[in-house]
Amino acid sequence: MVLFGGRSAEHDVSRATAVTVMRSLDPSKYDVIPVGITIEGQWLLAHDAQQMLTSASALPTAFDVAGSPVAPPTDPTHADVVPLGDAPSFAVDVVLPLLHGPYGEDGTVQGLLELSGLPYVGCGVLASALCMDKRMMKQALRAAGLAVARDVVHRDGHDVEAVVAAVTAEFGFPCFVKPANMGSSVGVSKANDVVELKTAIDLATRYDEWVLIEEAIVGREIEVAVLGDDPPVASLPGEVVPGAEFYSYHDKYESDAAQFFIPAKLDDVETAQVQRLALEAFAACACEAMARVDFFYETTGLARGFVVNELNTIPGFTSISMYPKLWEASGLSYADLLDRLIELAVVRSQRRKLRAGRQR
């Protein structure tokens, strides 16, 4: 089952991702059931998407979230369980959640699938929740001894003037303001003075109660894809050169202005170092199966070196997304990458069931 859409501000990104993924799943191996989640949170069997998959016509740029209501799926071994409510249910073997942001990438859907006894692709509940919340993620990275940007945390409804004073004292301007729980650069702003900082905080609190204000780091943007479990492996690093002042939502999904260098122009020592740091960050946040680890590489100043920016546990999978492109450059095709992730999901589920509280 491919699960897409969702309740977050990244709903449209998810719909676009679903097209690329479903186009790449081998029909001789997989019987794909597309299920869309509306902005309101209703689960729908996406009839139109299913018909498009089996027709000869070209797929659109995004699947509409439309169809008939369904209940959350069940494990084939629990197929006799009667779902709550009137919506029909069905059994699936593995779920591929393509949900970005809150209510999908943050451990909520992962928890539902754990309760349902279903294998699913990607990180578990703990890592998903931890990496979605930038405040807690940075605490885990700091505890592991990894370099991260200095920051000040603000909670909506608290004294904005006190936060402005703290930012001015800690690291000053320019700085970046982010919703603590959001991805794809949604709600992110660069503030060059106090007035812009207050405006940026107001924007960020539209998306989350908690806001992270970080020092601006002048450096190259380097990304590494991590795949697998026990042990995971790191891809060749890539570099993003934003087309705008920073790598914004528009830059990621709506324009072709950003430039990508895969592999990144790093020497062998730098490449090995950033791959090692990506694996350390992956482990520090209890990640499994996949994540994209983003860095800033400071080449001047006192704090030279790689600084971890964030981890994405359900990275973009569109045709221009870095995660699959990094693995293609590392020798793993898009289709083979999906096969590997599905295999990891099934193996992890089997391993976890051996330690369940009640055996079947």
SULDA-V42578 format. One record per backbone hydrogen bond with DSSP energy under -0.5 kcal/mol. CO is the residue of the C=O (numbers start at 1). NH is the residue of the N-H. If there is no record, write none. Layout:
co = [CO CO]
nh = [NH NH]
This chain:
co = [1 1 2 2 3 4 4 8 10 11 12 13 14 15 15 16 17 18 19 20 21 21 26 26 30 32 33 34 35 36 36 37 38 42 43 44 44 45 45 46 47 48 49 50 51 64 68 69 74 75 76 78 81 88 90 92 93 95 95 96 96 98 101 101 107 108 109 110 111 112 113 113 114 116 119 124 125 126 127 128 129 130 132 132 133 134 135 136 137 138 139 140 141 142 147 150 152 154 155 159 160 161 162 163 164 165 166 167 167 174 175 176 177 178 180 180 183 185 189 189 191 191 193 194 195 196 197 198 199 200 201 203 204 204 209 210 211 212 212 213 214 215 216 217 220 220 221 222 223 224 225 226 227 228 231 233 237 237 238 239 240 240 241 246 248 249 250 250 259 260 261 264 267 268 269 270 271 272 273 274 275 276 277 278 279 280 281 282 283 288 289 291 291 292 292 293 294 294 295 296 296 297 297 298 302 305 307 308 310 311 312 312 318 321 322 323 324 325 326 326 327 328 331 333 334 335 336 337 338 339 340 341 342 343 344 345 346 347 348 349 350 352 353]
nh = [3 96 4 35 98 6 37 11 14 15 16 17 18 19 63 20 21 22 23 24 24 25 29 30 32 34 2 46 4 38 44 6 41 38 70 36 46 47 68 50 51 52 53 54 55 66 45 88 92 78 79 81 83 71 74 76 119 97 121 3 98 100 105 106 111 112 113 114 115 116 117 118 117 75 95 128 129 130 131 132 133 137 134 182 137 138 139 140 141 142 143 144 146 145 308 215 213 211 158 163 164 165 166 167 168 169 170 171 172 216 191 214 189 212 134 182 186 188 177 191 174 175 197 198 199 200 201 202 203 204 205 206 207 208 156 180 154 178 214 152 176 217 218 219 222 297 240 295 238 293 235 291 233 289 229 227 263 264 223 261 221 242 259 248 252 253 254 255 241 262 239 266 271 272 273 274 275 276 277 278 279 280 281 282 283 284 285 287 286 290 228 226 293 294 312 224 309 310 222 298 307 220 299 305 304 298 296 149 294 313 292 315 321 325 326 327 328 329 236 330 332 331 333 337 338 339 340 341 342 343 344 345 346 347 348 349 350 351 352 353 354 355 356]
